[in-house]
Amino acid sequence: MSNEKLNGAIIRIIGLLGDDPVHKKLSNEMRLRQFGFIQENEPMKDGKPDELVKGRMKNLFYPDFRKIMFLRHEKVKNIRLLLSVAKTVGLIKSEYNKIDITYKLNVDAAEVFLFPGHLGLFSVSLGLTSDSMDLTSLSDICSIVRNFDTPTTDGMPWHAWISREFLAGIDLRGDDIKADEYSGSKFKLYTVIDCEEEAGEQRDHLLFDMATASPLGAAAGKNSSSPAPLYYDKIMTGKIAFFLNWQALCLFDTFTVVGKNVLGPQWKLTYLRIYIFRLFFKYNLFRYNTYLHDSPVQLRKQFEEFLNLYNLSHISFNFLPNELYSKMGIALELEQELSAFDVRIKRLSTTIQEEKQSRTNNLLQVVTILGSVSSVGPVLVILSQAESYLGWNHFEFYTALVLVLLALAIPILYYLMPEKMKNLWTWVKSLFRKK
């Protein structure tokens, strides 16, 4: 496998941008706009709507998908923000008992996809320098750009550099950072590699090595990282191969293409956004699973609304976008997770309804006992005697009585409606945090 065969590559890292906390004074959207991001409502060229691209989108994609990822969807109210600023960064590859290697990368653009009420995502565009235009360097670079904590020559972790230089200082890691709760330790990696490798076993080996971030030659059984045959065969069952000039492989953390003449706009924009949309769906399934026990009855309604808007069975009039969309969903195990989540939320909702019915029945028994009193006469007599005994006037006595009844009502409401009372208490605390 020669290092002279690399013609070029598209490299995008994709990460999670958490939703804004309620008490935050300046939203992520406003911070990004102040930083220099501009909103993309539709494809643009030379500062004007690109009617040719819009026409292609209309002919290629179903309305819901093209409005969500390329135009603007009135129900979703999605926002796409773009930033074009050319910068250079040095990333350091460190290995035990080996000399550190520094790779310089061009970082020239960032996109942010915001969906009100849901987790958003961003992508950053990376470019190779002239001294990295070989497969070995590309393999190393793809391995290190995925890791949040890869050191940079600026003396900070990779994720912190991206935050400072391209995301208006929005933190990606740390306590109380929602993005950090779902994203693990790696960015997702979208890579399209243009090389002279002919279709066949060698190209398959290269595809495996790049998709799994393995050292070059691993798939061919040439080093200690080589996969067992059963594992290799299992991974390669997900290979996407419709044409002789390229093959693709979608795994849980990567989407990789290897082929000839594959650096066109469909891979730079169209198919990239299909992958981003699938990741958006996956990350928000994580989010719903995390919040499942907080308010399952209310969450179920929100989840159904989420599915109605974003769970699209097909996205295109053409076969290839639909096939990529389907293969990506399989690799991310979306259907299995959807099915498991649906079972969990139904079971939990049923359990809560049964518990609520039991509490209501207990309270009705108490009310029945109290209702056995034949009239309110004895109660009024007792209240009058208590007022006289305390020596209070009407206002003082009945004000105190109302406060006592409220104090008794709160635990009863907690008993009958624990979820709603918990949400109310959270809302009250958020008001104090705003102050």
N, C-alpha and C positions, 0 to 999 in steps of 0.2 A: 504493500500500500504506500504509494509515493506521496511525499509532501508537496510535490509540484503540481498536484492535480486540483487544487482548490481555486476556483474562479471567483468566488465571493460567497457571502452569507448574509442572511437576515437573522438578527438576534434580538429578541425581545424578552425582557423579564417582566413578569406580571405579579403584582402584589395586591394586598387587601388594604383598603382605606375604610376604617370603621365609621359607623354612623356617629353623628354628633351627640354628645351628652346634652341633656335637657338644660342644665345650668350653665352651659358654655356661652360666653358673651359673643364671641366671634365664630361663626360657622366655618367649616372647612371650605365651603364654596367661596365665601367672602375672602378668606385668607388666600386662596388660590388666585382669585381674580386680582386682588391687590398685588400679588406676586408677579403677575403678567400673563396669566392664562386667559385665553379668549374662548368664548362659547361657540361651539359648532352646532348650528341648528340644521344644517344641510351641507353636502359637499361643496367646497369652495375652490375657485381658481382665480388667481390675480385679484382677490378681494371681492369676487362676484360669485353668485350661485353657479355651480357647474351643471348646466342643464344636461350635458351629455352623460355625466356620471349618474345624475338623478334618473335619467331614462334607463340606463343600464340596471340600476337598482330596482326600478319598477318592473322591468322585464325579468329580473332574476329572482327576487325575493317576494314572499307573501307580505301583505301590508303590515301585519303586527310586527314581524321581525325587522323589516326595513325601517319602520318608524322608531323602534326601540334602539337599534344600533347605528342607524345612519341619519335619521331625520328627527322628528319629535313626536312623541305619543301623548295625546291629551290626557288619557287616563293614567298612564305611568308617570308623566311629568318628569321624564328623564333629562339629565343634563350631561353633555359631553364638553369637557374643557381641554384645550390644546395649548401646548407651550413648545416653541421652537427656539432653543438656545444651544449653540454648539459649545461643548466643554470637553476637556480631556481628563481622564482619571487613570491613576496607576493602581492596579490590583496586585497583591502579593500572594504568590502560591508558596506555601511553606510545607515542607515534608520532613519527617524525622530523619536526622543524619544526612540531610541533603541541603545544598545551597538554595536559598530562597530565589525564586524567579519573579520578576516584575513584568507584568503585561500592561501596556498602555492601550486604553480604549477611547474611542470617540463616543461621546454621549450627546445626541443631537436633538432629541425630542421626547416629550412625555404627553400622555393622554390620561385623562381622569374620567371615569364613568360613574356618575352619581344617580342613585335611585332613591327618592325620598321614602323613608321608613325602612330601608334595607341597606345592607352593607354595599359599599361601592368598591371599585377596583381602579388600579392605575397600571399603565404599561410604560416602560422606558425603552427607547430605541438605542441599541449599542452598535457601533461600527468598528471593524478591524482596522488597524494601522498597517502600513506596508510591510513591516517586519513581522506581522502575525498572519500573513496569508499562506498558511500551510495547515495541514490537517492536525498535526501534533499540537501546534499552538492553539488551534480552534478547540480541540478536545480539552486542553487544560483550561482555556477561558470559559467554556461552557460548564466545566466542573466547578469553578470558583465563583462565577457570577450568580449561581443559584443560592449560595450560602449568605445568610444575613450578615454574619460576623467576619467575612473575609476582610483582612486588613487592607487599608489603602495607604498610599504614600503620603496622604494628608494627615496620617496619624489617628484616623478614626475608623470604626467599622463601616463596611460597605453600606448597610442600611441607613446609618446616620448621615453618610455623605449624600445619598439620594434624597433623604429628608431635607437636608440643608440646601442642596443645589437645585432640586427639581420639584419639591413638594411644599415649599413655603414654610419649612420647619415643622411640619406636622409629623409627630413622632410615630414610628411604626412598631416600636418595642418598648416594654416597660410596664410597670404596675398601672392598672386602670386604663390601659390602651386596649380597646376592644379588638382591634385588628390582630393583636398579639395572641388573643385567646383562640383564634381559629386557624392561623396561618402556619403553625409549626415553626420550623427553623429555616425554611427555604422559600425562595420565590419560585413561582412556576416559570418554566422556560419554553419559549416558542422559537424553534430554530429551523431555518431553511438553508440547506447547504447545496451550492452549485459546484459540481466537480465533474471530472471526466470518467469516473468509475462507471463501467458498463453494468447493465442489469444482470443480475446473477448472484452467485454466492458471495462474492467480494463486496458488492453493494449492500447485501443483507447484513453482512458482518459489520460494515461501517455504520449502518443504520442502528443496529443493536448497540454498538459501543457508544455512539453519540446519544441515543435516547436514554440509556441507563447511566450515563456519565462514567462509563468504564474506560480504562486506559486503552488506547488503540491496540488492536491485536487480541483483545480479550475474547471476542466471539470466535476468533479463529483458533483458539486454544493455545495461544503463544505466551501466556504469562500467568502469574499466580491468581489473577482476578478472573480467569476464564470460567464461564458458566458451565454447570453440568448440562449434558444434552437435553434432559427432560425440562430443565428450567429454560434453556434457550428456546426450545420448541414451544413452550407455553407462552413466553413473551412474544414470539414471532407470530403466534396465531392472530394477534391483533394488527398485523401488518395490513396497510391499505395500499393496494396496487391495482390501478385501473389502466395505466398507460406505461409504455416501456421506458419513458424518459424520467419517471420518478416513482419513488415508493415513500410511504409515510408510516409512522408508528406513534400511536397515542398511548401514553402510560399515565399513571396517576399524577406525576409531577412534570411531565414533559410532553411536548408535541414536536416531532422531528420529521423533517422531509429531507431526502437525499435524492439528487437527480441532476439532469442537465437542463439548462435554460429555464430555471425555476425561480428567477428573481423578479418576476413581473408583478404588477399591481394586485393581482388576485391573491398572491401569497403575502404581500406587504400589508394589505388592507382587508380585503373581503374575507378570506378564510381566517385571518387573525381575529377578526371580530366575532366570528362564529365560536372560536375557542374561548374568547373572553366571556361571551354570553353563557357558555356552558360552565365556566368557572364561577361566574356570578350566581348561577343557580345552585351549584355545589356548595359554595360558601354559605349561602343563606339557608340551605338545609342544615348545615352545622349550627347556624344561629338558632333556628327553630328547635332543634334538638336540645340545645343548651337551656333555652327558656321554657322547656316543656312543662316543668313542675311548678313554675311560677303562677301561671294562670291558664291552665289547659283548655277550659271552656272558651274563654275569649281568644286564646291562641288558635284554636281550631278554626274559628271564623276568619281570622287573619290569614291563616295558612291556606284556606280555600280560596280567598281572594288572590293570594300570591300565585296559586296554581292556575287560576283562571287567566291571569295576565301573562305568566312567564312559562308555563309548562306547555310548550308548543310541540306537537307531534311531528310536524313538517314545517320547513321554513322557506322552501324554494320551489320554483316551477321546474328546475333542472335536477338531474339525478345526483351530480357530484356534491353540491352543497348539502343536500339531504343525507348522502352517505357519510360525509365528514361529520355532520351534526350527530348522526346516529352512532358512529364509531367512537366519537369523543364521549358521548353519554355512556356507552358501554365501558370504556376505559375508566371513567370516573365513578362507575357503579351507581348511576343516578336512579335507575329503576328499582334496584334492590333497596336502596336507602329510602326511596319514596314509599315503597311497600311496607318496610319495617316501621317507618315513622307513622304511617297511617294506622297500622295495627296498635302501636303504642298509644297514640293520642285517643283512639276510640276506646281502648281499655281504660285508660286513665279517666276519660270523661265519664264513662259508665260508672266507675268506682266513685267518683266525686258526686254524681247525681244520686247514687244509692245512699251515700253518707249524708247528703243534704236532705233527702227524703226522711231518713232516720231521725235526724235532728228536728225536722219539722214535726214529725209524729210525736216526739217527746214533748215538744213545746205545746202541741195541741192538747196533750193529756193534762199539762199544768193549767192551761186555759180552761179546760173542761171542769177541773176541780174548783177553780176560782169562780167559774160561772154557776156553780151550784148554790152560791149565795143568792137567796131569793130576791133581794132588792139592794139598791145602793144606799138604802136608809141607814143600816148599821155602819157603813163606811163613813158616811157624812157625820154621824154621831161621834165616831172615833176621831175624825179629823178635827171636829169642833172642840172635843175634850183636850186633844193634844195642843191646840192653839191656845186654849185657856190656861193649860198647865204651864206652857212656856212663857206666857205673858207677851206674846208677839202680836203685832197688828197683822191685818190681812195680807198686806204687800210683803212683809218680811216672811211670814209663814209660807205663803204659796210660792214665793221665789225660791225659798229653801227646798220646798217640796218638788218643784220642777227640776232643780239641780240634782236632787237625790234620784228622781226618776230617770234623768238623763244618764247619771252614773250607773244605774242598773241596766239601762237600755244598751249601753255600749257593749258589755260582755255578751248580752243576748244576741246583738247583731253580729258580733264576732263568731258566736256559736253557729248562727244560721248562715252567715255570708262571709266566711273567713277570707276568701279571695278578694272580694270587693273592698272589705275593710282594710286589708293589707295594701291594696293599690291606693286607697284614699290616704293612708298614713304615709306612703311613699311620696305621693303628690304634695302633701303638707310639708314634708321635710325638704322637698325640692324647692318650695317657695322660700324657705329660710336660707337655703344655700344661695339662691339668686341674690338675696340681700347682702 
